Amino acid sequence: MELHDTSEIAPAPAAQVNKPDLVVAAGLKAGYGRKQVVFDVNLHVAEGEIVSIVGANGAGKTTTLKTIYGMLPAMGGTITYLGQNTTKSFATQNAARGMALIPAERFVFGDLTVKDNLLLGALHEKSTAARDERWKRVHELFPILAERSNQKAGTMSGGQQRMVSLGLALMSGPKLLMLDEPSLGLAPAVVIEIFSTIRRLADSEGLSVLILEQNIGQALRVADRFYVMRSGRIILEETNAQMRARKDYWDLF
Amino acid sequence: MEHLQLTLSYVNQVLIFAVFALSLNLLQGYAGQVSVAPAAFGAVGGYTLGYLFLNDPSSLNTPLGALLLVIIGSVGAAIVGALVAFPALRLTTEWLILLTLAVQTIIVSLVQTVSKLGGTYGLQNISGLKIFGRELDQPADMFPFFLAMTLIVFAVCWRMGESPYGRVLRGIREDEIACRSLGKNVFLFKTIAFGMTAGMAGLAGTMQVINNTVASPPLFDFSQSSTIVSMVVVGGAGNLLGSFVGVAVLVLMQPLFEHVLNFGADAAALWRLIAFGVVLIVVLMVRPAGLLPDKVTRRLGKTLAKMKDRPAEGSDFVPHPDLQEMHAIEEHLSTEDKVRVMPRALAIKETSGNGPATSAVNIGDVVLKVVGLSKRFGGIVAAENLDMELRRGTITALVGPNGAGKTTVFNLLTGAIRPDAGEVYLGGEDIVGLTPDRIAKRGMARSFQAVRIFPRLSVLENVALGVQHQPGESFAQLFGNVPRTMKVEKEVRERSREWLTFVGMADFADQPAGGLAFGQQKLVALARVLATEAEVLLLDEPASGIDHQWVDVMLGLIEQIGQQGRTVCIVEHNLHVVERLADHTYFMELGRITAQGSFVELTTDKRLAEAYFGTA
């Protein structure tokens, strides 16, 4: 077996550049209280593009994500999503308009069953057909969630709870999926399965994905483009091929 | 003269409520346990004093005089408190509120029902008390005594709260399970805190009775309790000085309206209530942590204020696509950061070899032996007939699909969950049935998948809680050999700092741990579990969420721990980590161990490769 395999799950379409941007952050400043941790971040994600932000612990990756999602107010700069200025939008509004964020900590409604957790994800979806379709997709991705449909989510193992929160996000049929360290605590085979699903959705349905990873090797398998963050700033932007060509990409941290 | 007596009577009231509030603050602000019954414990103290005095005034003929009754009343309240604590402390916050509310109601109803205690009128004419021959009659007579009592209570609360003991209490407030995993007898700590709080409330009760010359139900009813709780909240839970402020604000409202604004006594009482409500609402809105917030909240505020002037570390970075440049900048950054010294503590005591009994410590000896361990949750098999061995100086990995029961194994081994069947031998002794803290003390410590850091403790305090054998964490020694506990505490802090340096987090020592990024918290949690110096370390996903550079450091560290004769077991999904570290690997599926061997043996197994590793 090849542990250091970074081969892509599916080849990225070449024509990414022509697709319109789904989300654009320009000069984004963010932080907690008065403490600024993100400085003048410029990034964009096109429709159907998978973009990965890599960087060390505390580089400001999660803060950037939370700010785009509207969980943290921006301290400056603008965020444009679906052509509209969403800088001041709240997470509830953004969620209703197709953003989904999966935090790194496990996040489930512990006292609800797995099934109810997933159904909550599809709260904004009125079409039963679409809901059933996603329901099927989530169960294909995580068969264990079908088996444990009536179990309380809080009693599942740590890794299974991560599956529930991923499933919850997919049930919302997002246009922009934001994943904070998706490989954390999951079995290797499961991670590969998740990444190939994301790739498939990006290619076939135009899903845009923003992935935070500390493990560039994992991200290389799936991302079209990379941003490297350090100390709250983006210090580098590269395509998959450029990043792959580096022998020293670990030194970027 | 009259003016002085009036002023002093208000001062005395402040002192009485200060004793109530300080004691409650110890329980609520430090140990994180709620009680809405401080006045009821005051009733126990106050009525005890009143009853003993009226029944046999001659009992005051000793030089101690009423002081003896004060002591009896306080001790009585402490005992009642400890008894209440027994069932109460297993409860969650909501139930604890209800239970203490019930205690409040029962005690006050009880003293009203018992005719010997004066019914609804209470015990009257408790006057002419003497202490050291001095009569306690006028406010001016009581003042020195009340002041002395307040200072003593403040000193006791300070010693208990702002010491290694208080560090454990605050740890319990943040995360009981993590505290237990570090060898703290959480139940004992909570019982003592509850008992001491009740005892000091009893003392305040005796002061209240002396001050009023009666022991009556209204002095100790629920509205008094809720006032005391409000004082703690307004002043700032977790800050003892804050309690004085909270008490002063709420007690001195009465003279403010009555004497300064000349409202007249009745109107003033009503206005006082209204103002009290307004103050409470405003404080909770504007300063939710109270007028004087606790240390960590204050420190956080300071850090933020500093951040305002100085944007942030490394913000002078210029984005630059050129890697060469970046390296130059990086080198410019701290180079000392990369030098890591193994703390002295980790250098395991060499087995001297001159005693035959100790020479049995050999690399490869079975340190932990698990036989037939089983556990079911309802219909779900969490662990089924597990047999495992952990050998000294080796690293064992536990791998398998999500939900296979790996973390459950850790929970079973450390006593967090009781197995249905099977034995666990640590150093030859069966430890099944022991509590997590006793198992930790016997030398098996664990880390958690979800970190379980103490967010509102500083990074250094987090690690210090891992250090074992601290005299300052023993209630008996806390007030005994103070110089020694202080000396040891200095060593504990030094050693904690060494551990932090080792995991590269020393720069963050004084920051609240809750403000760190996930991976940084993970490093602090590792330093914390290493600080226990346990023989057997169970690490639940130690490398997940940590960036590449630090993973290397962490793996190097874990390797060193193994080489030095400690026994390590890891649960890990990162195959690089398992490949590099594990001497032996167990593969778990659906609660069973279905394969074991070297990492290569497992990854070349075709079925496992397909089912788990995803490499087929």
Interface residues (C-beta under 8 A of the other chain):
Chain A: M1 E2 L3 D5 G31 Y32 G33 R34 K35 Q36 V37 F39 G55 A56 N57 G58 T62 A104 E105 R106 I144 T155 M156 S157 G158 G159 Q160 R162 M163 E181 S183 L184 G185 L186 A187 P188 A189 V190 V191 I192 E193 Q214 N215 I216 R230 S231 G232 R233 I234 I235 L236 E237 D248 W250 D251 L252 F253
Chain B: T303 L304 A305 M307 K308 P311 A312 E313 G314 S315 F317 P319 H320 P321 L323 M326 H327 F377 G400 P401 N402 G403 A404 G405 K406 T407 T408 Q449 A450 G515 L516 A517 F518 G519 Q520 E541 S544 G545 I546 D547 H548 Q549 W550 H573 L575 H576 E579 T603 T604 A609 E610 A611 Y612 F613 G614 T615
